[in-house]
Amino acid sequence: MWEKVMRKRKHKENDFRRGRRNFSKDEIEELNVIKQRLREAEQNESRSLREHLQTFNDGVLAIIITIIVLEIQPALHEVHYDRFLVSISIFLITFFIIADFWYDLHLIYAYYILKPRKATAIVDFIFLADLALLPVMTKWIMEEPSTFAVANYGVVFLIAKIFEYLIQYVGTKQTLNGNSKIMEIFISRSFVRRVIVTLLSNVILISLSFYSPRIAMILYLVVPILSFVYPIRPSRIR
C-alpha cells in the first residue's frame, strides 16, 4: 500500500517537472514579471499599511468626537441651563482627551512606526474599539454624573492608554526588526515604565472618583493639556 502511494507521488512530481519544462519562453518571462511585482508589493506593503492606519485613525477619532457632541441636549428651559453647561464641560474634557490621543498617535507613527505589520494593525484596532466606548461613557456622565459613571470612564481611558503604548511598542519592534538590540532594550524598558506610571495614576483617579467625581473629571483634563503643552519629541528611528 505504501509503495503504491509513493509511486503515485513520484508520478505526480515527474508530471509537474515535465509541465514546467513545457513552458514557453514568453510564459517563463511572464512568470518572472509576476514574481518581481509580488516582491515589490511585499516591500511596499508596510508603507501602504502605515498610511492606511493613519487615515483610519483620523477617521474613527473624528467620528467619535462627532458622536459625543451630538449627545449634548440643548437647554429648552432656563431651569435646564445649568445641566447644559455641565454637558458642554464634559464634552470639552472628552474632546481634549481624544485630541491628545490623536496627537500621541501622530507622534508615534511619525517617529517610531515606519514599517508596521499585521500585529501593529490588530493592536491599533483594539485601541480604537476601546476608544469608541468614550461616547457611551460621556453620555452616561451627562445623564447621571455619578461616581460609578466617572469610574467606568476612567477604566475605558486607562485601557486606551495601555493600548496606545502597545501600538508604539509593537510597531517600533517591527520597524527595528532586530537590527538594534540597544534600541529594543530601551523601548521595552520605556514601555514597562510608562505602563506602571499610567496604572498607578489612573488607579488614584478612579479611586478619587468614588469620593469626588467632579475633581476626578477635572484631573482627567489636566493630563492631555500637559501633554499638549510639554510634548515629548524623541529621535526618529530610520
C-alpha positions as CSV (number, residue, x, y, z in Angstrom):
1,M,0.0,0.0,0.0
2,W,2.8,2.4,1.0
3,E,4.7,1.6,-2.2
4,K,1.6,2.5,-4.3
5,V,1.3,5.8,-2.6
6,M,5.0,6.6,-3.2
7,R,4.8,5.6,-6.8
8,K,1.7,7.9,-7.4
9,R,3.6,10.7,-5.7
10,K,6.6,10.2,-7.8
11,H,4.5,10.2,-11.0
12,K,2.9,13.5,-9.9
13,E,6.3,15.0,-9.3
14,N,7.5,13.9,-12.8
15,D,4.4,15.3,-14.4
16,F,4.9,18.6,-12.7
17,R,8.6,18.7,-13.8
18,R,7.6,17.9,-17.4
19,G,4.9,20.6,-17.2
20,R,7.5,23.2,-16.2
21,R,9.8,22.1,-19.0
22,N,6.9,22.6,-21.5
23,F,6.6,26.3,-20.6
24,S,7.4,28.6,-23.5
25,K,9.9,31.5,-23.2
26,D,7.1,34.0,-23.1
27,E,5.3,32.2,-20.3
28,I,8.5,32.0,-18.3
29,E,9.1,35.7,-18.8
30,E,5.6,36.4,-17.7
31,L,6.0,34.3,-14.5
32,N,9.2,36.2,-13.7
33,V,7.5,39.6,-14.2
34,I,4.7,38.4,-11.8
35,K,7.2,37.3,-9.2
36,Q,9.0,40.6,-9.4
37,R,5.8,42.5,-9.0
38,L,4.9,40.4,-5.9
39,R,8.3,41.2,-4.4
40,E,7.8,44.9,-5.0
41,A,4.3,44.7,-3.5
42,E,5.7,43.0,-0.4
43,Q,8.3,45.8,0.0
44,N,5.6,48.5,-0.3
45,E,3.1,46.7,1.9
46,S,4.4,48.2,5.2
47,R,4.4,51.7,3.8
48,S,0.9,51.3,2.4
49,L,-0.4,49.8,5.7
50,R,1.2,52.7,7.7
51,E,-0.6,55.3,5.5
52,H,-3.9,53.4,5.7
53,L,-3.7,53.1,9.5
54,Q,-3.1,56.8,9.9
55,T,-6.0,57.6,7.7
56,F,-8.2,55.1,9.5
57,N,-7.3,56.5,12.9
58,D,-8.1,60.1,11.8
59,G,-11.5,59.0,10.5
60,V,-12.5,57.0,13.6
61,L,-11.4,59.7,16.1
62,A,-13.3,62.3,14.1
63,I,-16.4,60.2,14.2
64,I,-16.0,59.6,18.0
65,I,-15.8,63.4,18.6
66,T,-18.9,64.0,16.4
67,I,-20.9,61.4,18.3
68,I,-20.0,63.0,21.6
69,V,-21.1,66.5,20.6
70,L,-24.4,65.1,19.3
71,E,-25.1,63.8,22.8
72,I,-25.4,67.3,24.2
73,Q,-29.0,68.2,24.8
74,P,-30.0,71.8,24.3
75,A,-31.4,73.8,27.3
76,L,-35.1,74.1,26.3
77,H,-35.9,75.9,29.6
78,E,-33.9,78.2,31.9
79,V,-34.0,75.5,34.6
80,H,-32.0,73.1,32.4
81,Y,-29.3,75.6,31.6
82,D,-27.0,74.5,34.4
83,R,-27.2,70.9,33.2
84,F,-26.5,72.2,29.6
85,L,-23.3,73.9,30.8
86,V,-22.2,70.8,32.6
87,S,-22.7,68.7,29.4
88,I,-20.6,71.2,27.4
89,S,-17.9,71.0,30.1
90,I,-17.9,67.2,29.9
91,F,-17.7,67.3,26.1
92,L,-14.7,69.7,26.2
93,I,-12.9,67.4,28.6
94,T,-13.5,64.4,26.4
95,F,-12.6,66.4,23.3
96,F,-9.2,67.3,24.7
97,I,-8.7,63.7,25.7
98,I,-9.5,62.4,22.2
99,A,-7.4,65.2,20.7
100,D,-4.5,64.2,22.9
101,F,-4.8,60.5,21.8
102,W,-4.8,61.7,18.2
103,Y,-1.6,63.8,18.8
104,D,0.1,60.9,20.5
105,L,-0.7,58.6,17.6
106,H,0.6,61.2,15.2
107,L,4.0,61.3,17.1
108,I,4.1,57.5,17.3
109,Y,3.6,57.0,13.6
110,A,5.9,59.9,12.7
111,Y,8.9,58.9,14.9
112,Y,8.6,55.2,15.8
113,I,6.4,53.2,13.4
114,L,7.8,53.2,9.9
115,K,7.3,49.6,8.9
116,P,4.2,48.2,10.6
117,R,2.8,44.8,10.0
118,K,-0.4,42.9,10.9
119,A,0.3,42.8,14.7
120,T,0.5,46.6,14.8
121,A,-2.8,46.9,12.9
122,I,-4.5,44.5,15.4
123,V,-3.4,46.4,18.4
124,D,-4.4,49.7,16.7
125,F,-7.9,48.3,16.0
126,I,-8.3,47.2,19.7
127,F,-7.2,50.6,20.8
128,L,-9.8,52.3,18.5
129,A,-12.5,49.8,19.7
130,D,-11.9,50.8,23.3
131,L,-11.8,54.5,22.5
132,A,-15.1,54.2,20.6
133,L,-16.7,53.5,24.0
134,L,-15.9,57.0,25.2
135,P,-19.1,58.5,23.7
136,V,-21.2,55.9,25.7
137,M,-19.2,56.8,28.9
138,T,-19.6,60.5,28.2
139,K,-23.4,60.2,27.7
140,W,-23.6,58.2,30.9
141,I,-21.9,61.0,32.8
142,M,-24.1,63.7,31.1
143,E,-27.2,61.7,32.1
144,E,-26.1,60.8,35.6
145,P,-22.7,62.3,36.8
146,S,-22.3,59.6,39.5
147,T,-19.1,58.1,40.9
148,F,-19.8,54.8,39.1
149,A,-20.1,56.6,35.8
150,V,-16.8,58.5,36.2
151,A,-15.0,55.3,37.4
152,N,-16.1,53.5,34.3
153,Y,-15.0,56.4,32.2
154,G,-11.6,56.1,33.9
155,V,-11.4,52.4,33.1
156,V,-12.0,53.0,29.4
157,F,-9.4,55.8,29.5
158,L,-6.9,53.5,31.2
159,I,-7.3,50.7,28.7
160,A,-6.9,53.1,25.8
161,K,-3.6,54.5,27.2
162,I,-2.2,51.0,27.7
163,F,-3.0,50.0,24.1
164,E,-1.6,53.3,22.9
165,Y,1.7,52.3,24.5
166,L,1.3,48.8,23.0
167,I,1.0,50.3,19.5
168,Q,4.3,52.1,20.0
169,Y,6.0,49.1,21.4
170,V,4.9,46.5,18.8
171,G,5.3,48.9,15.9
172,T,8.8,50.0,16.9
173,K,9.9,46.4,17.3
174,Q,8.7,45.6,13.9
175,T,10.4,48.7,12.5
176,L,13.7,47.8,14.1
177,N,13.3,44.2,13.0
178,G,16.2,43.0,15.3
179,N,18.7,45.5,13.8
180,S,19.3,47.3,17.1
181,K,19.3,45.4,20.3
182,I,20.1,48.5,22.4
183,M,17.0,50.3,21.0
184,E,14.9,47.3,21.7
185,I,16.0,47.2,25.3
186,F,15.4,50.9,25.6
187,I,11.9,50.6,24.1
188,S,11.0,47.7,26.3
189,R,12.1,49.5,29.5
190,S,10.3,52.7,28.4
191,F,7.1,50.7,27.7
192,V,7.1,49.0,31.2
193,R,7.9,52.2,33.0
194,R,5.1,54.1,31.2
195,V,2.5,51.3,31.8
196,I,3.4,51.3,35.6
197,V,3.1,55.1,35.9
198,T,-0.2,55.1,33.9
199,L,-1.6,52.3,36.0
200,L,-0.8,54.0,39.3
201,S,-2.0,57.4,38.3
202,N,-5.3,56.0,36.9
203,V,-5.9,53.9,39.9
204,I,-5.6,57.0,42.0
205,L,-8.0,58.9,39.7
206,I,-10.5,56.1,39.6
207,S,-10.4,55.8,43.4
208,L,-10.8,59.6,43.7
209,S,-13.9,59.4,41.5
210,F,-15.7,57.5,44.3
211,Y,-15.2,60.4,46.7
212,S,-15.2,63.4,44.3
213,P,-16.3,62.7,40.7
214,R,-16.1,66.4,39.7
215,I,-12.4,66.7,40.8
216,A,-11.6,63.4,39.1
217,M,-13.0,64.6,35.8
218,I,-11.1,67.9,36.1
219,L,-7.9,65.9,36.7
220,Y,-8.6,63.8,33.6
221,L,-8.5,67.1,31.6
222,V,-5.1,68.1,33.1
223,V,-3.3,65.1,31.6
224,P,-4.0,65.9,27.9
225,I,-3.4,69.6,28.4
226,L,0.1,68.9,29.9
227,S,0.8,66.5,27.0
228,F,-0.1,69.3,24.5
229,V,2.0,72.0,26.3
230,Y,5.0,69.7,27.0
231,P,5.1,67.2,24.2
232,I,7.9,64.6,24.1
233,R,9.7,64.6,20.7
234,P,12.0,61.5,20.5
235,S,14.6,61.0,17.8
236,R,13.3,59.4,14.7
237,I,14.2,55.8,14.0
238,R,15.5,55.1,10.5
